Structures are given as C-alpha cells and as structure tokens.
Amino acid sequence: MFKKKVLLLGNRGSGKTSMRSIIFANYIARDTTALAATIDVEASHVRFLGNLTLHLWDCGGQETFMENYFTNQRDHIFRNVAVLIFVVDVENRDAAKDIGYFKSCCEAIQQYSSDAKIFVLVHKMDLLNEEHANKIFLLKQHELNQVSSSLKVTYFRTSIWDETLYLAWSSIVYSLIPNVQQIENQLKKFCEVCEADEIVLFERATFLVISNASLRPHEDVHRFEKISNIIKQFKLSCSKAQAQFQKMEVRNSNFTAFIDILTQNTYIMVVMSDPTIQSSAINININVARSHFDRYLQHQATESN
C-alpha cells in the first residue's frame, strides 16, 4: 500500500476547501458557496487504484493558523509530505502575504520533506478576462519563483467553473501513482488490440484522469479534463434522480465513445472512429480487458506491500 501525504495550503478564502469538495466530495460549483471556513486542519483519506491512499490535509488559511503551522506545528505539518499544493486567490489584494506564506512553506518543505513535489494553483481565474488573466498568471508565477528556494514548482491556472480544476488535480494525482508507466503500456496495448483512436483511464470516484493511450492525434489538448467535468456532473445528476451511473455510449457521424467500469477503482473510455467496428465487439473487448486489468492492478498492489 502506497500512502502519500498531501498538504493543501493557502491564504483564507483562496478556495482550497471548495476545490477539495468538488473533486473528492461530489459537490457542484454553485453549492460550494455554503461551505464554512476550515478550522485548523481537516484530514481525509482518499483511496486510488486500490494501492494508493492520499492523506489529504486541508489546512485553514486564517492568519492565526498559518503562523502556527510555521512555528509550533511546523514538524507535524511539514514532515513526510509527498505533495504540497499552494492555492493563490488571483484577486487577493494582499499579494505580499501570499508570497510570505509560500516562502515559509518552501523553507519548511526543504527542511522536512525535501523530495516533495510542489504545485501552485493560481485560482479563481474565471474572474479575469483572458488577456488580463495571462499577465496576472505570469506575474504570480514570477513573484513566487523568487521565494521558492530554488525548488521545482509546477503552476496551474484553475477555476471551479471549468475543466482547469480537473487538469490540475489529474496532474497532481498522476505524479503520485506508482508504476504509472506500466499502466500506460498496458493501455497502449489494449488500444492497439481494439484499433481504437484513443483510450482513457479515469479514477472511479473522482473521475480524474489516470492515464491514456492514443493512436491518432487530437486538436483539443484539454479534452480529457472536459470529459471528467461533464461525466462527473452527469453522475451527480443520476444520483439526484436516484439512478446509478454505470456505463454509457455516445455516437455521432464522426466517432463512438464507450464509457464503462473497468475495475473496482476505475472507469475506461474507448473512442472509435471506424464505423465498421460494432458496439458488441467493443463491449467484448472491455470485458476481456476488465479481468486483465483486475489481475494486473491486484498484482501491482501485492508487489507494493
């Protein structure tokens, strides 16, 4: 079992709890306005792929708490961290405080968890027009890089109202998945056997993208995150109607997309453009792949123990 500690930090009101609730607690964006401020640290455990558990620490951003994290609780908060996610409110007028907090985070990470991966989410980007958004994003990136203690930092623009949130969190989770290259190799083989245009593997609860394999290029580089967002919303609609989402088939004149449960922890999407390949053949291939991936992921989990 792989256990990874993930710190979610940032100034109060930056949107940490809202994004966590959308990704992991099945909230929709408009419902997050009712969420209360996080008091101190809220810890939760999220299991991925059967053998990866995220210990997610959502840290309240009020000034008293933040100062305590860097002093009295420094060792407790920053030791054994696999990923630090620092969230910046793009409209926060006290940018100096964000910079100061991030500097303290980097110093603590360097002291207690020097191998941790660091991600910065410049959040609420939907509040800015596109031209202004690019300038602000680059400015925030420059300001934070100045105090990052030469640590490698990955930046994302995010909003709870579009697919950018799923892009960021899929990338974060991807960085934590053990043996992910082997999973990608298995998907590529399956893609070739099916003669599919593309195959995508999603985590079952969150619908974050785990991996994909493509035999044909595609213009839209954000298509996976858009699909995550759409299907997650559809699943929530099914739940409200007291229906259980299991699988779906979408067909038009250009392609057919099949989305189905693959293993206990994953969904698979198979995209086909060849009209001569029947739906029944794809369903048979998915059924065969299901038993193969079940055995494969169980073997991976056994090896990790």
DRENVO-476073 format. One line per 5 residues: their letters; for each residue x, y, z of N, C-alpha, C. Coordinates in steps of 0.2 Angstrom, whole numbers, plus 5000, padded with zeros to 4 digits. Example, Ala and Ser with C-alpha at 12.3 -4.5 7.8 and 13.67 -1.06 7.14 Angstrom:
<recs>
as> 5066/4972/5039/5062/4978/5039/5066/4984/5039 | 5064/4989/5035/5068/4995/5036/5064/5000/5039
</recs>
This chain:
<recs>
mfkkk> 5004/4994/5000/5000/5000/5000/5004/5006/5000 | 5003/5011/4995/5007/5017/4995/5003/5022/4998 | 5005/5026/5004/5002/5031/5007/5006/5037/5006 | 5002/5043/5004/5005/5049/5002/5002/5055/5005 | 5006/5059/5009/5003/5064/5012/5003/5070/5008
vlllg> 4997/5073/5007/4996/5079/5003/4994/5085/5007 | 4998/5091/5007/4996/5097/5010/4992/5102/5005 | 4987/5104/5008/4983/5109/5004/4983/5116/5008 | 4987/5120/5006/4988/5126/5010/4987/5133/5005 | 4986/5138/5009/4985/5145/5006/4981/5149/5010
nrgsg> 4981/5156/5008/4978/5161/5012/4970/5159/5013 | 4967/5162/5018/4960/5161/5019/4956/5164/5013 | 4950/5160/5011/4946/5162/5006/4949/5161/4999 | 4955/5157/4999/4958/5156/4992/4954/5151/4988 | 4950/5147/4991/4946/5142/4988/4948/5135/4988
ktsmr> 4952/5133/4994/4955/5127/4995/4950/5121/4996 | 4945/5123/5001/4940/5118/5003/4935/5117/4997 | 4934/5123/4993/4929/5122/4988/4931/5117/4983 | 4938/5118/4981/4940/5113/4976/4941/5106/4978 | 4943/5105/4985/4943/5099/4988/4936/5095/4988
siifa> 4931/5099/4989/4924/5097/4990/4922/5095/4983 | 4923/5099/4977/4921/5097/4971/4925/5090/4968 | 4931/5090/4969/4935/5084/4967/4933/5078/4971 | 4933/5078/4978/4933/5072/4982/4926/5071/4985 | 4922/5076/4986/4916/5075/4990/4909/5076/4985
nyiar> 4910/5077/4979/4905/5077/4974/4900/5083/4975 | 4903/5089/4976/4900/5095/4976/4900/5098/4969 | 4895/5101/4968/4895/5105/4961/4897/5112/4963 | 4899/5116/4958/4902/5123/4960/4898/5127/4963 | 4891/5128/4961/4887/5133/4964/4885/5131/4971
dttal> 4886/5125/4974/4885/5123/4981/4890/5125/4985 | 4896/5126/4983/4902/5127/4987/4902/5134/4991 | 4897/5138/4989/4896/5145/4992/4894/5144/5000 | 4891/5138/5001/4888/5137/5008/4893/5134/5012 | 4899/5132/5010/4904/5129/5014/4907/5134/5019
aatid> 4908/5131/5025/4911/5135/5030/4919/5135/5030 | 4922/5140/5033/4929/5141/5033/4932/5135/5037 | 4938/5132/5034/4941/5127/5038/4944/5129/5044 | 4943/5125/5049/4946/5127/5056/4952/5122/5057 | 4958/5125/5058/4964/5122/5059/4965/5117/5053
veash> 4966/5110/5054/4967/5105/5049/4962/5100/5048 | 4959/5099/5042/4954/5094/5041/4958/5089/5037 | 4958/5083/5040/4962/5077/5036/4957/5072/5034 | 4958/5070/5028/4954/5065/5025/4958/5060/5021 | 4956/5054/5020/4959/5049/5016/4955/5047/5010
vrflg> 4959/5047/5004/4956/5045/4998/4960/5039/4995 | 4956/5034/4993/4960/5028/4990/4959/5028/4982 | 4965/5027/4979/4966/5027/4972/4968/5020/4970 | 4965/5017/4964/4968/5011/4961/4969/5006/4966 | 4966/5006/4972/4967/5000/4976/4973/5000/4980
nltlh> 4979/5003/4978/4985/5003/4982/4988/5010/4983 | 4985/5015/4982/4987/5022/4983/4982/5025/4987 | 4984/5028/4993/4980/5031/4998/4983/5038/4999 | 4979/5043/4997/4980/5050/4998/4978/5052/5005 | 4983/5055/5009/4981/5058/5016/4981/5065/5014
lwdcg> 4975/5068/5013/4974/5075/5011/4973/5079/5017 | 4977/5084/5018/4977/5089/5024/4975/5095/5021 | 4969/5097/5023/4966/5104/5021/4967/5109/5027 | 4972/5113/5026/4974/5117/5031/4971/5124/5031 | 4967/5126/5036/4964/5133/5037/4969/5138/5035
gqetf> 4966/5143/5032/4971/5149/5030/4970/5155/5034 | 4967/5155/5040/4967/5161/5044/4974/5162/5047 | 4975/5168/5048/4982/5171/5050/4985/5167/5056 | 4980/5166/5061/4982/5163/5067/4985/5155/5066 | 4981/5152/5061/4983/5145/5060/4989/5145/5056
menyf> 4990/5149/5051/4995/5149/5046/5002/5150/5050 | 5002/5155/5055/5008/5156/5059/5009/5150/5063 | 5004/5147/5066/5005/5141/5070/5008/5135/5066 | 5006/5135/5059/5009/5129/5055/5017/5130/5055 | 5019/5136/5054/5026/5138/5053/5030/5138/5059
tnqrd> 5027/5138/5065/5030/5138/5071/5029/5132/5076 | 5024/5132/5080/5023/5126/5084/5021/5120/5081 | 5018/5120/5075/5016/5114/5072/5020/5112/5066 | 5026/5116/5065/5030/5115/5059/5032/5108/5058 | 5034/5104/5063/5037/5097/5061/5031/5093/5060
hifrn> 5025/5094/5063/5019/5090/5062/5016/5091/5055 | 5016/5097/5053/5013/5099/5047/5017/5097/5041 | 5023/5098/5041/5028/5098/5035/5032/5091/5035 | 5032/5087/5040/5036/5081/5039/5032/5076/5035 | 5036/5072/5031/5034/5066/5027/5028/5069/5022
vavli> 5029/5074/5019/5024/5077/5014/5027/5074/5007 | 5022/5072/5003/5023/5069/4996/5022/5075/4991 | 5016/5079/4993/5015/5084/4988/5012/5090/4992 | 5015/5096/4991/5012/5102/4993/5008/5106/4988 | 5002/5107/4989/4998/5111/4984/4996/5118/4988
fvvdv> 4999/5123/4985/4998/5130/4987/4993/5134/4983 | 4988/5136/4986/4982/5140/4982/4983/5147/4983 | 4983/5151/4977/4983/5158/4977/4977/5161/4974 | 4973/5165/4978/4967/5169/4975/4970/5174/4971 | 4968/5174/4964/4971/5178/4959/4968/5186/4961
enrda> 4963/5186/4965/4960/5193/4966/4962/5195/4973 | 4966/5192/4977/4968/5194/4983/4973/5200/4983 | 4971/5205/4986/4974/5212/4986/4981/5212/4990 | 4981/5207/4995/4987/5207/4999/4992/5201/4997 | 4995/5203/4991/4999/5198/4987/5005/5197/4992
akdig> 5007/5202/4995/5013/5201/4999/5013/5195/5004 | 5006/5195/5007/5005/5189/5012/5006/5182/5009 | 5003/5182/5003/5003/5175/4999/5011/5174/4998 | 5015/5179/4996/5022/5177/4994/5025/5175/5001 | 5024/5179/5006/5027/5177/5013/5025/5170/5015
yfksc> 5019/5168/5014/5017/5161/5016/5020/5156/5012 | 5020/5157/5005/5023/5152/5001/5031/5152/5002 | 5034/5157/5004/5041/5157/5006/5042/5152/5012 | 5038/5153/5017/5038/5149/5023/5037/5142/5022 | 5032/5141/5017/5031/5134/5015/5037/5130/5012
ceaiq> 5040/5134/5007/5046/5131/5004/5051/5130/5009 | 5052/5134/5013/5058/5133/5018/5056/5127/5023 | 5050/5126/5025/5048/5121/5029/5049/5114/5025 | 5046/5114/5019/5047/5108/5014/5054/5106/5013 | 5058/5111/5012/5065/5110/5011/5068/5107/5017
qyssd> 5066/5109/5023/5069/5106/5029/5066/5099/5031 | 5060/5098/5030/5057/5092/5032/5055/5087/5027 | 5054/5089/5021/5051/5084/5015/5055/5087/5009 | 5061/5086/5008/5065/5089/5003/5063/5086/4996 | 5060/5080/4996/5058/5076/4990/5051/5078/4988
akifv> 5048/5082/4992/5040/5083/4990/5040/5087/4983 | 5034/5085/4980/5033/5089/4974/5028/5095/4976 | 5030/5101/4972/5026/5107/4974/5022/5109/4968 | 5016/5111/4969/5011/5113/4964/5008/5120/4967 | 5008/5125/4963/5004/5131/4964/4998/5132/4960
lvhkm> 4992/5132/4963/4986/5133/4959/4984/5141/4959 | 4985/5144/4954/4983/5151/4954/4975/5151/4952 | 4971/5152/4957/4964/5151/4957/4959/5157/4956 | 4953/5155/4954/4948/5160/4953/4949/5164/4946 | 4953/5160/4942/4955/5164/4935/4949/5166/4931
dllne> 4943/5163/4932/4937/5165/4929/4935/5172/4930 | 4937/5175/4935/4936/5182/4937/4939/5187/4933 | 4944/5185/4929/4948/5189/4924/4947/5188/4917 | 4947/5193/4913/4947/5192/4906/4953/5189/4903 | 4953/5186/4898/4958/5181/4895/4965/5185/4895
ehank> 4965/5191/4892/4971/5194/4891/4974/5196/4898 | 4970/5199/4902/4972/5201/4909/4975/5195/4913 | 4971/5189/4912/4972/5183/4916/4979/5181/4914 | 4981/5181/4908/4988/5178/4906/4994/5182/4910 | 4993/5189/4910/4998/5193/4913/4998/5192/4920
ifllk> 4992/5191/4924/4992/5190/4931/4995/5184/4933 | 4994/5178/4929/4996/5172/4930/5004/5172/4930 | 5007/5175/4924/5014/5175/4924/5017/5180/4929 | 5014/5185/4931/5016/5189/4937/5016/5185/4943 | 5011/5181/4945/5011/5177/4951/5016/5172/4951
qheln> 5017/5169/4945/5022/5164/4944/5029/5167/4945 | 5031/5173/4943/5037/5176/4944/5038/5178/4951 | 5033/5181/4954/5034/5183/4961/5035/5177/4966 | 5032/5171/4965/5033/5165/4969/5039/5162/4968 | 5041/5162/4961/5048/5159/4960/5053/5162/4963
qvsss> 5053/5169/4965/5058/5172/4968/5059/5170/4975 | 5054/5167/4978/5055/5165/4985/5055/5157/4986 | 5055/5153/4981/5054/5146/4981/5060/5142/4983 | 5065/5146/4985/5072/5142/4987/5074/5137/4982 | 5074/5139/4976/5076/5135/4970/5073/5129/4970
lkvty> 5067/5128/4973/5064/5121/4972/5060/5121/4966 | 5059/5115/4963/5055/5115/4957/5047/5116/4958 | 5044/5120/4955/5037/5122/4956/5033/5121/4950 | 5027/5118/4950/5023/5117/4944/5017/5122/4945 | 5015/5126/4940/5010/5131/4941/5004/5129/4937
frtsi> 4998/5130/4939/4992/5129/4935/4987/5135/4936 | 4984/5137/4931/4978/5141/4932/4972/5137/4933 | 4968/5139/4938/4962/5135/4940/4956/5139/4941 | 4950/5136/4940/4943/5139/4942/4939/5133/4943 | 4934/5134/4948/4929/5129/4950/4924/5128/4944
wdetl> 4924/5133/4939/4919/5133/4935/4920/5130/4928 | 4926/5127/4927/4928/5124/4921/4933/5118/4922 | 4935/5116/4916/4939/5110/4917/4946/5111/4920 | 4949/5117/4921/4955/5118/4923/4957/5115/4930 | 4951/5114/4934/4952/5111/4940/4954/5104/4940
ylaws> 4951/5101/4935/4952/5094/4934/4959/5092/4931 | 4961/5097/4926/4968/5097/4923/4973/5097/4929 | 4972/5102/4933/4977/5102/4939/4977/5096/4943 | 4972/5094/4946/4971/5089/4950/4973/5082/4947 | 4971/5081/4941/4973/5075/4937/4981/5075/4937
sivys> 4984/5080/4936/4992/5080/4935/4995/5079/4942 | 4992/5082/4947/4994/5080/4954/4994/5073/4956 | 4988/5070/4955/4987/5063/4956/4992/5059/4952 | 4992/5060/4945/4997/5057/4941/5004/5056/4944 | 5006/5062/4946/5013/5062/4949/5014/5057/4955
lipnv> 5009/5055/4958/5009/5051/4964/5008/5043/4963 | 5005/5042/4957/5003/5035/4955/5010/5031/4954 | 5011/5025/4958/5016/5021/4957/5016/5017/4951 | 5021/5016/4947/5022/5012/4941/5017/5014/4936 | 5016/5021/4936/5011/5023/4931/5013/5022/4924
qqien> 5019/5021/4922/5022/5020/4916/5020/5013/4913 | 5020/5008/4918/5017/5002/4916/5010/5001/4915 | 5006/5005/4918/4999/5006/4917/4998/5009/4910 | 5002/5014/4908/5001/5017/4901/5003/5012/4896 | 5008/5008/4897/5010/5002/4892/5004/4997/4891
qlkkf> 5001/4996/4897/4995/4991/4896/4989/4994/4892 | 4988/5001/4893/4983/5004/4890/4985/5004/4882 | 4991/5006/4881/4993/5006/4874/4992/5000/4870 | 4994/4994/4873/4992/4988/4870/4985/4986/4869 | 4981/4988/4874/4974/4987/4873/4971/4992/4867
cevce> 4974/4998/4867/4972/5002/4862/4973/4999/4855 | 4979/4996/4854/4981/4993/4848/4977/4987/4846 | 4975/4983/4851/4971/4977/4850/4964/4979/4848 | 4962/4984/4851/4955/4987/4849/4954/4991/4843 | 4960/4993/4840/4961/4998/4835/4957/5004/4836
adeiv> 4957/5006/4843/4954/5012/4845/4958/5018/4843 | 4954/5024/4842/4958/5030/4842/4961/5032/4848 | 4958/5031/4854/4960/5033/4860/4957/5029/4866 | 4961/5028/4871/4958/5025/4877/4960/5029/4883 | 4956/5031/4888/4957/5035/4893/4955/5031/4900
lfera> 4959/5031/4905/4958/5028/4911/4956/5033/4916 | 4950/5033/4920/4948/5038/4925/4948/5034/4932 | 4949/5038/4937/4948/5036/4943/4941/5036/4945 | 4938/5030/4948/4931/5029/4948/4927/5035/4952 | 4929/5036/4958/4925/5041/4962/4926/5048/4960
tflvi> 4932/5050/4958/4933/5057/4956/4933/5059/4949 | 4933/5054/4945/4934/5054/4938/4940/5059/4935 | 4945/5059/4940/4951/5062/4937/4955/5057/4932 | 4958/5060/4928/4962/5056/4923/4968/5053/4926 | 4968/5046/4925/4974/5042/4927/4979/5042/4922
snasl> 4977/5040/4916/4982/5038/4911/4978/5038/4904 | 4981/5038/4898/4978/5037/4892/4983/5035/4887 | 4980/5032/4881/4984/5030/4876/4980/5032/4869 | 4984/5035/4864/4981/5037/4858/4985/5035/4852 | 4981/5033/4847/4984/5031/4841/4983/5036/4835
rphed> 4979/5041/4837/4978/5047/4832/4978/5053/4836 | 4981/5058/4833/4982/5065/4836/4975/5068/4837 | 4975/5073/4842/4968/5076/4843/4970/5084/4844 | 4966/5088/4841/4967/5095/4842/4966/5098/4849 | 4961/5095/4853/4960/5098/4859/4964/5095/4865
vhrfe> 4969/5098/4867/4973/5096/4872/4970/5095/4879 | 4964/5098/4880/4961/5098/4887/4954/5094/4886 | 4954/5090/4881/4948/5086/4881/4947/5081/4887 | 4952/5078/4889/4951/5073/4895/4948/5077/4901 | 4950/5083/4903/4948/5086/4908/4941/5089/4907
kisni> 4939/5090/4901/4932/5092/4899/4927/5086/4900 | 4930/5080/4898/4926/5074/4899/4925/5073/4906 | 4930/5073/4910/4930/5072/4918/4924/5077/4921 | 4925/5083/4919/4920/5088/4922/4913/5086/4919 | 4912/5084/4913/4905/5083/4910/4902/5077/4914
ikqfk> 4906/5071/4914/4904/5065/4916/4903/5065/4924 | 4907/5069/4927/4906/5070/4935/4899/5073/4936 | 4898/5078/4932/4891/5082/4933/4885/5077/4931 | 4886/5073/4926/4881/5068/4924/4880/5063/4929 | 4885/5061/4932/4885/5056/4938/4881/5059/4944
lscsk> 4882/5065/4945/4879/5069/4951/4871/5069/4949 | 4870/5071/4943/4863/5071/4941/4859/5065/4942 | 4863/5059/4940/4860/5052/4941/4858/5051/4948 | 4863/5053/4952/4862/5052/4960/4856/5055/4962 | 4855/5062/4960/4850/5066/4962/4843/5063/4960
aqaqf> 4843/5059/4954/4837/5056/4952/4837/5049/4954 | 4841/5047/4959/4841/5040/4962/4842/5035/4957 | 4847/5037/4952/4849/5032/4947/4856/5031/4948 | 4859/5025/4946/4866/5023/4947/4869/5023/4940 | 4874/5027/4939/4878/5028/4933/4883/5022/4933
qkmev> 4882/5018/4927/4887/5013/4926/4891/5013/4920 | 4887/5014/4914/4891/5015/4908/4886/5019/4903 | 4890/5021/4898/4886/5025/4893/4889/5024/4886 | 4886/5025/4881/4888/5025/4874/4886/5032/4870 | 4891/5035/4867/4889/5041/4864/4891/5040/4857
rnsnf> 4887/5042/4852/4888/5040/4845/4886/5046/4841 | 4890/5048/4836/4888/5053/4831/4892/5051/4824 | 4891/5055/4819/4894/5053/4812/4901/5052/4812 | 4905/5055/4817/4912/5055/4817/4915/5050/4821 | 4912/5048/4827/4915/5043/4832/4910/5040/4836
tafid> 4912/5035/4840/4908/5032/4845/4912/5032/4851 | 4910/5034/4857/4914/5034/4863/4910/5029/4868 | 4913/5024/4871/4911/5020/4876/4914/5021/4883 | 4910/5022/4888/4912/5023/4895/4909/5018/4899 | 4914/5014/4902/4911/5009/4906/4916/5007/4912
iltqn> 4913/5004/4917/4918/5002/4923/4923/4997/4921 | 4929/4998/4923/4934/4994/4921/4936/4989/4927 | 4938/4992/4932/4940/4989/4939/4936/4992/4944 | 4937/4989/4950/4934/4992/4956/4935/4999/4957 | 4941/5002/4955/4943/5009/4956/4943/5013/4950
tyimv> 4941/5010/4944/4942/5014/4938/4937/5014/4933 | 4936/5019/4929/4932/5019/4923/4936/5019/4917 | 4934/5016/4911/4938/5017/4905/4934/5020/4899 | 4937/5024/4895/4933/5027/4889/4937/5024/4883 | 4933/5021/4878/4936/5019/4872/4933/5023/4866
vmsdp> 4937/5027/4862/4934/5031/4857/4936/5028/4850 | 4931/5027/4846/4932/5023/4840/4929/5028/4834 | 4933/5028/4828/4930/5032/4823/4929/5027/4817 | 4931/5021/4817/4930/5016/4812/4922/5014/4813 | 4918/5015/4808/4911/5014/4808/4910/5006/4807
tiqss> 4915/5002/4805/4913/4995/4803/4914/4991/4810 | 4917/4994/4815/4918/4990/4821/4911/4991/4825 | 4908/4985/4827/4902/4985/4830/4902/4986/4838 | 4897/4989/4841/4897/4990/4848/4898/4984/4852 | 4895/4979/4850/4896/4972/4853/4903/4970/4854
ainin> 4907/4971/4848/4914/4970/4848/4918/4974/4854 | 4916/4980/4854/4920/4984/4859/4918/4982/4866 | 4912/4980/4867/4910/4978/4874/4913/4972/4876 | 4914/4967/4871/4918/4961/4872/4925/4963/4874 | 4928/4967/4871/4935/4969/4872/4936/4972/4879
invar> 4931/4976/4881/4931/4979/4888/4930/4974/4893 | 4926/4969/4892/4925/4964/4897/4931/4960/4897 | 4935/4958/4892/4941/4955/4892/4946/4959/4896 | 4947/4965/4894/4951/4970/4897/4950/4970/4905 | 4944/4970/4907/4942/4971/4914/4945/4965/4918
shfdr> 4945/4959/4916/4948/4954/4920/4956/4954/4920 | 4959/4957/4914/4966/4958/4914/4968/4963/4918 | 4965/4969/4918/4967/4974/4922/4966/4973/4930 | 4960/4969/4931/4959/4967/4938/4965/4963/4941 | 4967/4958/4937/4973/4954/4939/4979/4958/4939
ylqhq> 4980/4963/4934/4986/4967/4934/4987/4972/4940 | 4982/4975/4942/4982/4980/4947/4982/4977/4954 | 4979/4971/4955/4980/4967/4961/4987/4965/4962 | 4990/4963/4956/4997/4961/4956/5002/4967/4958 | 5000/4972/4956/5004/4978/4957/5003/4980/4965
atesn> 4997/4979/4967/4996/4981/4974/5000/4976/4979 | 5000/4969/4977/5003/4964/4981/5011/4966/4981 | 5013/4968/4975/5021/4969/4975/5023/4975/4979 | 5018/4980/4980/5019/4986/4984/5019/4985/4992 | 5016/4979/4994/5015/4978/5001/5021/4974/5004
</recs>
